[in-house]
Amino acid sequence: MTKRITLILISLILSFIFVFNAFCEEIGLRILYVNDFHGFAEEQKSNFTGKMVGGIPYLAGLIDKLRKEKQSLLLSAGDMIQGSNWANLFKGRSVIEVMNLMGFDAMTLGNHEFDFGVDVLRQRIAEANFPCLGANIIGIPEVKPYVIKELNGIKIGIIGLTLEDTPIYTLPNNVKGLIFQPSIDIAERFVKELRNSVDLIIILSHLGLHNDMLLAQKVDNIDIIVGGHSHTKIERPILIGRSIIVQAWEHGKALGILDLTIKDGKIKDFSGRLEDIVPSKMIKNNEVMKIVKQYNNKLKNFVRQKVGMTETDLDGENAKKMETNFGNLVTDIIRERAQSDIAIINGGSIKMGIERGIINMGQIYNALPFNDYIVSIKMKGKDIIEALEHGVNTREDNAGRFPQVSGIKFTFSREKGKEAIIKEVLFKGMPIDPHGEYKVAITNFLLAGGDGYKVFGGNINTHKVMFQEPGKWVRDLVIEYIKDKKSINPMVEGRIIEIK
């Protein structure tokens, strides 16, 4: 009995020494992070340098290297499974398979995780070998509010937060029965719940940089905010109060690295950076490359099908801030198909551009990834003006709600600190009649109030819906149009003019 007691005492003493050392010695930890990947598994040509960047096998290779140097967590701040053909045509399964192989520790749900509907999302969560977080989401039991990880004796609480406006960023049926609670209130609740049981608290946030900064200002005791949604390239961490804010751009083109020095269970020092993913200078993870190739082989026959030619670059990159020739092309097709007077789409429905030359199916699917169809409604001129004002009124740069139009021309001005004002809207060269009625072609996404366009929502289930074609996605109509024309050359025509 005495011998057993002695062994227990020795065990307790050794445990105490370990804990004491953990809190007296300086401990190095590393947080690796990505956000807004959107399924861009392959290398992409940079719009700035023309060189190839990104590629998940090279991102994974860098992660392998960095993990060997220091104990690390690998985190995702959301919008991983939707966006490119490599993700969309498999409803995100390909992305989850790669994330499992790479050993992610946690992921928060982004708004685009819901684009395939709740049933598909639950399948993806079931396939994931890591927790999917969303503390402010009610309605999916598989989504956890937080997870606690331990590295080198340091307990780390990771709380997930998802954009509370998610229902206006996807189709209503995709989030039917779900509730997205206010992020600040929920953050306060779970930070208080975890503070005494963990050493560090990380908010894994898909809220956007502006909201992350508000979170840091209004909620005490947050150590780190790993952010997403705004696609911000934060080269060096931002410090607000005691909260460190980081974000790693988009599309796997950079890896975020945050190195921490911990003493007495608290952050004593930190340094952070983004490491650009440049395939020509990096070693790839061969197992990840195998998965990329496996799914590409399933895709290649489809995506390589020729659609037609374009005599000019189709500008998708600027569709969220100004008139573009790609926006004009899509809205003209929609207006013609619906036999409407006017067409309006949200610029965010165009995700990328297409270079001059041969157009294939893969390019169209990448540029127009959403399953949107046309709806034509009757609207008064004053409501059309209200819709346009909503579209140009935003605090965010490159907000998805910025309109692209056909059948009208409009001018607007934005004075600093004030709401934008529509100066003039012309229909067939004449000022639009505020009390006149017009046939307006939009998408079902906008009809449901997507991107905050509430003015369209009053037309649901009323006699004002004149035409709808749910069996054809917008991208399929674009494909049909280009195939018929064989060659296109859309231009910017002065449909949208900002007066400065």
Beta strands, then each sheet from edge to edge (+ up, - down):
strand 1: 27-34
strand 2: 44-45
strand 3: 52-53
strand 4: 72-76
strand 5: 106-108
strand 6: 132-133
strand 7: 137-138
strand 8: 146-151
strand 9: 154-162
strand 10: 179-180
strand 11: 200-206
strand 12: 224-227
strand 13: 238-240
strand 14: 243-246
strand 15: 254-263
strand 16: 266-276
strand 17: 306-310
strand 18: 342-346
strand 19: 357-360
strand 20: 374-380
strand 21: 403-406
strand 22: 408-413
strand 23: 421-427
strand 24: 430-431
strand 25: 437-443
strand 26: 465-468
strand 27: 487-488
strand 28: 496-499
sheet 1: 6+ 5+ 4+ 1+ 15- 16+
sheet 2: 2+ 3-
sheet 3: 7+ 10-
sheet 4: 8+ 9- 11- 12- 14- 13+
sheet 5: 19+ 17- 27-
sheet 6: 21+ 18- 25- 20+ 26-
sheet 7: 24+ 23- 22+ 28+
end
